[in-house]
Amino acid sequence: MTITPNKQETELAIDSSPISATNQEFNWRNCWYPVSFLQDLPKDKPYRFSLYDEPLVLFKNKDGKLGCIADRCSHRAARLSDGQIIDGKLTGRQNKLFQLFCRPVSVYILVLNYL
């Protein structure tokens, strides 16, 4: 069975778009990216990865929810992925006594859960 799009409906959808298709710019931050399988993420330490040469770090908080921020400490410019997770908070390696709160990165991360 082959499904072909209705040309009239397709043109109507494009014409009614607030931004024309030719003027839209690709923004990689507004897309989903597969990063890791959920089971492969470490439970007690940060997971370092990069998207388009931007270093990011993924970690689980005390409730088990995932967090993703830039892999750079705003205080010392060190990699947060070299740090550790204490009480569900990501702390830098060189500054273990202080809890480092860094601004989250607005990027969609897809973590797959497989059996």
C-alpha positions as CSV (number, residue, x, y, z in Angstrom):
1,M,0.0,0.0,0.0
2,T,1.4,3.4,-1.0
3,I,0.3,6.6,0.7
4,T,0.8,9.8,-1.2
5,P,0.3,13.2,0.2
6,N,-2.6,15.3,-1.0
7,K,-1.0,18.2,-2.9
8,Q,-3.7,20.7,-2.0
9,E,-3.4,19.9,1.7
10,T,0.3,20.1,1.6
11,E,0.3,23.5,-0.1
12,L,-2.3,24.8,2.3
13,A,-0.2,23.8,5.3
14,I,2.9,25.5,3.9
15,D,0.9,28.7,2.9
16,S,-0.7,28.9,6.4
17,S,2.7,28.6,8.2
18,P,3.7,31.7,10.1
19,I,7.2,31.5,8.7
20,S,7.7,30.5,5.1
21,A,9.6,27.3,4.5
22,T,12.3,29.1,2.5
23,N,13.0,31.6,5.3
24,Q,13.3,29.0,8.1
25,E,16.8,28.4,9.5
26,F,17.8,25.1,11.0
27,N,18.4,25.3,14.7
28,W,20.1,22.2,16.0
29,R,19.0,23.0,19.6
30,N,15.3,22.5,18.6
31,C,15.8,18.8,17.6
32,W,15.9,15.5,19.4
33,Y,19.2,13.5,19.4
34,P,19.8,10.0,20.5
35,V,22.6,10.1,23.1
36,S,22.6,6.9,25.1
37,F,20.5,4.0,26.2
38,L,19.1,4.6,29.7
39,Q,20.7,1.4,31.0
40,D,24.1,2.4,29.8
41,L,24.2,5.7,31.8
42,P,26.2,5.6,34.9
43,K,24.1,5.9,38.1
44,D,26.5,7.8,40.3
45,K,28.7,9.8,38.0
46,P,28.2,12.3,35.1
47,Y,28.1,11.2,31.5
48,R,30.1,13.4,29.0
49,F,29.1,13.7,25.4
50,S,29.1,16.4,22.7
51,L,26.7,17.6,20.0
52,Y,28.1,19.6,17.1
53,D,31.3,20.2,19.1
54,E,29.5,21.6,22.1
55,P,30.5,19.6,25.2
56,L,27.5,18.6,27.4
57,V,27.1,16.5,30.5
58,L,24.1,14.3,31.4
59,F,23.4,13.2,35.0
60,K,20.6,11.9,37.2
61,N,19.4,13.9,40.1
62,K,18.3,12.4,43.4
63,D,14.8,11.7,42.0
64,G,16.3,9.8,39.0
65,K,15.4,12.5,36.5
66,L,17.9,13.4,33.9
67,G,19.6,16.8,33.7
68,C,21.7,18.1,30.9
69,I,24.0,21.2,31.1
70,A,27.1,22.6,29.5
71,D,30.1,20.6,30.5
72,R,31.9,23.7,32.0
73,C,31.9,24.9,35.5
74,S,30.9,28.6,35.5
75,H,33.2,29.2,38.5
76,R,36.4,27.5,37.4
77,A,35.9,26.7,33.8
78,A,36.7,23.0,34.6
79,R,34.8,20.1,33.0
80,L,31.8,19.1,35.2
81,S,31.9,15.6,33.7
82,D,35.2,15.1,35.7
83,G,33.2,15.9,38.9
84,Q,30.7,13.7,40.8
85,I,27.1,13.6,41.9
86,I,26.5,14.3,45.6
87,D,22.9,14.2,46.9
88,G,21.6,14.4,43.3
89,K,23.6,17.5,42.5
90,L,26.4,17.7,40.0
91,T,29.6,19.1,41.7
92,G,32.9,20.0,40.1
93,R,36.0,17.9,40.8
94,Q,38.1,20.8,42.0
95,N,35.4,22.4,44.1
96,K,33.7,19.5,46.0
97,L,32.7,21.6,49.0
98,F,30.4,23.8,47.1
99,Q,27.4,22.8,45.1
100,L,27.7,24.2,41.6
101,F,24.5,25.4,40.0
102,C,25.1,26.1,36.3
103,R,22.6,27.4,33.8
104,P,20.9,24.5,31.9
105,V,21.5,24.1,28.2
106,S,18.3,24.2,26.2
107,V,18.7,21.2,24.0
108,Y,16.5,18.2,23.6
109,I,18.1,14.9,24.6
110,L,16.7,11.5,23.8
111,V,17.7,8.7,26.0
112,L,16.4,5.3,24.9
113,N,15.1,2.7,27.3
114,Y,15.5,-0.8,26.0
115,L,14.9,-4.2,27.6
